[in-house]
Structures are given as C-alpha cells and as structure tokens.
Amino acid sequence: MTSPQFATYPSLNGASVIITGGASGIGAGMVRAFAEQGAKVGFVDLDETAGTAIAAETGAAFAACDLRDIEALRAAFAKLVEVNGPAEVLVNNAARDDRHEWDEVTPEYWDDRQATNLRHQFFAIQAVAPAMIAAGKGSIINMGSNSWWEAGGGFPAYATAKSAAHGLTRTMARDLGRHRIRVNTIVPGWIMTERQKELWVTEEALQSQLNRQCLPDPIDPIYVVRMALFLASDDAAMCSAHNYMVEAGSI
C-alpha cells in the first residue's frame, strides 16, 4: 500500500472545533489533524491524564468531562468556548463499543450504554447550535457505525445507539439546515485503533473482516479522521443529512 498524500483545507485554518472523546483512538487523531490544519481545537474526554497529554502535544484546549453528565458537558463546552470562541465545527466522536450478551443486559446497563453512546450527541448539538445559528453556518459530524448494517452481534445496546445516530443526523439536518448548518454521519467499519487491537483483533477475526471488504487492507484510523476534515471544511458546503462510509466497501 503506497503512502497517502492528504489535502490541506484553508477553510479550517482558524476555525473553532470541538471534539468529544479526543484523548485516544480516532478522537485523538482528529485533535491532531484539526490542529495541523490550523484550527482552534478544543476537546473533552473522561480520561484526564491522556487528555492533558494530547493537549500538551497539540496545543489544543482540553476539559475533562463525563459526557453522561449533561450539566458537566455543558460546563466543559462553555470552558472551551471561552478559550477558542464559539464552535464552528462539532465532532460527536465519543463512544464505547463494549461487548455484552443480550440475555444479561439490565435496564440500568441499557440506559448507561445509551448515555455513553447516544444521548450526549444530542445535547452537544444543543449546546453549540445557538452560536452556529447566530453565525449562519456550521458543521456537525456524528459518529455512527456499520456494525448494525452488517448485523453484527454481541453488543445490542451499542448497535442500537449507533443506528439511532443516523436518525439524529437526519432530523437535525432538517431543523438546522435553514441556518446553513450541515449535519452528517461518518460511518466507520472495523477501524484498527489500539483499543481494537488490544481487545478484539485476532488473525482469524481480521481475515474474516478483510474477506467482507471490497478493499484488501485493514482500515487505519487516519481515514476516518480525513473524512471528518472534509465534512468540516467548506469543500463539503453542500453535503448534509447523509452517511459517509469509511468501511472499505464492507456492506
């Protein structure tokens, strides 16, 4: 596989960007990439140690936050706005694809998984949308998953939350579109983050995944990151209410 050559987006230079779950994995890649574009990056994460390290590395603003606590989310976003100004881009990246058996799920676990993977996406949008409306523009990017399209098992609460992200994108794109605010979903396939490699990637599982893909290579997180940059930029000015797949043709 040849080394990729990536684009620079002038419209992101100086743009205020908020990313959730920015301390590790795909989120950390997004923090780095938006910073490299010259954006004013702010991010939130539950992991204060890792978040502080990424902030020191990139110059991004960081606020530690448990996104299941909506008042804490609002306070963290307000802190980032104080530093970088009103958000012009929101990337709703934070999630956890913890495995669980359907017959062991309790109501409490179900509610916690929805709070972890879905609920904060809406309230993050609610927090940034008024300033975007005032500015007459904005880009909101929700992270989905192709796991439910592939009928993947072993995490029904996660798959349900991720399928709902697509509905959230569609309805908010309609409600906010008249203000020239774009709302889209990135749909990753099986992305080879360090978490995935540590917990679930085996030679057999990876080969099975590659057999389902049209393209023969494992998917590096950078390709999800690059899709986020595109959707955040003016290059995507007429893109809204849709899913943007980064899954190597595996559906």
ChimeraX attribute file (.defattr): number of C-alpha atoms within 10 A of each C-alpha:
attribute: neighborCount
match mode: 1-to-1
recipient: residues
	/A:1	5
	/A:2	4
	/A:3	5
	/A:4	7
	/A:5	5
	/A:6	7
	/A:7	10
	/A:8	13
	/A:9	16
	/A:10	14
	/A:11	14
	/A:12	23
	/A:13	16
	/A:14	15
	/A:15	23
	/A:16	22
	/A:17	28
	/A:18	32
	/A:19	27
	/A:20	28
	/A:21	28
	/A:22	29
	/A:23	28
	/A:24	19
	/A:25	18
	/A:26	23
	/A:27	25
	/A:28	23
	/A:29	20
	/A:30	29
	/A:31	30
	/A:32	21
	/A:33	19
	/A:34	29
	/A:35	21
	/A:36	15
	/A:37	18
	/A:38	17
	/A:39	22
	/A:40	25
	/A:41	29
	/A:42	30
	/A:43	29
	/A:44	26
	/A:45	25
	/A:46	18
	/A:47	16
	/A:48	15
	/A:49	11
	/A:50	16
	/A:51	24
	/A:52	17
	/A:53	13
	/A:54	22
	/A:55	21
	/A:56	12
	/A:57	10
	/A:58	16
	/A:59	15
	/A:60	24
	/A:61	22
	/A:62	27
	/A:63	24
	/A:64	20
	/A:65	23
	/A:66	18
	/A:67	27
	/A:68	18
	/A:69	13
	/A:70	16
	/A:71	13
	/A:72	15
	/A:73	23
	/A:74	17
	/A:75	14
	/A:76	22
	/A:77	25
	/A:78	16
	/A:79	16
	/A:80	24
	/A:81	18
	/A:82	10
	/A:83	15
	/A:84	19
	/A:85	16
	/A:86	22
	/A:87	27
	/A:88	24
	/A:89	29
	/A:90	26
	/A:91	30
	/A:92	27
	/A:93	22
	/A:94	25
	/A:95	23
	/A:96	11
	/A:97	17
	/A:98	11
	/A:99	13
	/A:100	15
	/A:101	11
	/A:102	12
	/A:103	6
	/A:104	7
	/A:105	13
	/A:106	10
	/A:107	8
	/A:108	8
	/A:109	13
	/A:110	15
	/A:111	12
	/A:112	15
	/A:113	23
	/A:114	19
	/A:115	18
	/A:116	21
	/A:117	27
	/A:118	27
	/A:119	20
	/A:120	22
	/A:121	27
	/A:122	15
	/A:123	16
	/A:124	22
	/A:125	19
	/A:126	12
	/A:127	17
	/A:128	22
	/A:129	24
	/A:130	14
	/A:131	15
	/A:132	22
	/A:133	17
	/A:134	11
	/A:135	15
	/A:136	15
	/A:137	19
	/A:138	26
	/A:139	27
	/A:140	30
	/A:141	27
	/A:142	25
	/A:143	25
	/A:144	29
	/A:145	25
	/A:146	21
	/A:147	20
	/A:148	17
	/A:149	11
	/A:150	12
	/A:151	10
	/A:152	11
	/A:153	13
	/A:154	14
	/A:155	18
	/A:156	20
	/A:157	22
	/A:158	25
	/A:159	21
	/A:160	16
	/A:161	22
	/A:162	25
	/A:163	17
	/A:164	16
	/A:165	24
	/A:166	21
	/A:167	14
	/A:168	19
	/A:169	25
	/A:170	17
	/A:171	13
	/A:172	20
	/A:173	22
	/A:174	15
	/A:175	11
	/A:176	19
	/A:177	18
	/A:178	12
	/A:179	17
	/A:180	18
	/A:181	24
	/A:182	27
	/A:183	30
	/A:184	28
	/A:185	27
	/A:186	27
	/A:187	23
	/A:188	22
	/A:189	23
	/A:190	22
	/A:191	20
	/A:192	19
	/A:193	16
	/A:194	13
	/A:195	12
	/A:196	14
	/A:197	12
	/A:198	10
	/A:199	9
	/A:200	12
	/A:201	17
	/A:202	12
	/A:203	9
	/A:204	8
	/A:205	11
	/A:206	16
	/A:207	15
	/A:208	11
	/A:209	17
	/A:210	17
	/A:211	13
	/A:212	14
	/A:213	17
	/A:214	12
	/A:215	13
	/A:216	14
	/A:217	14
	/A:218	17
	/A:219	19
	/A:220	14
	/A:221	21
	/A:222	17
	/A:223	17
	/A:224	24
	/A:225	21
	/A:226	18
	/A:227	19
	/A:228	26
	/A:229	24
	/A:230	16
	/A:231	25
	/A:232	29
	/A:233	20
	/A:234	16
	/A:235	13
	/A:236	13
	/A:237	16
	/A:238	9
	/A:239	16
	/A:240	23
	/A:241	20
	/A:242	17
	/A:243	21
	/A:244	18
	/A:245	19
	/A:246	23
	/A:247	22
	/A:248	18
	/A:249	12
	/A:250	18
	/A:251	13
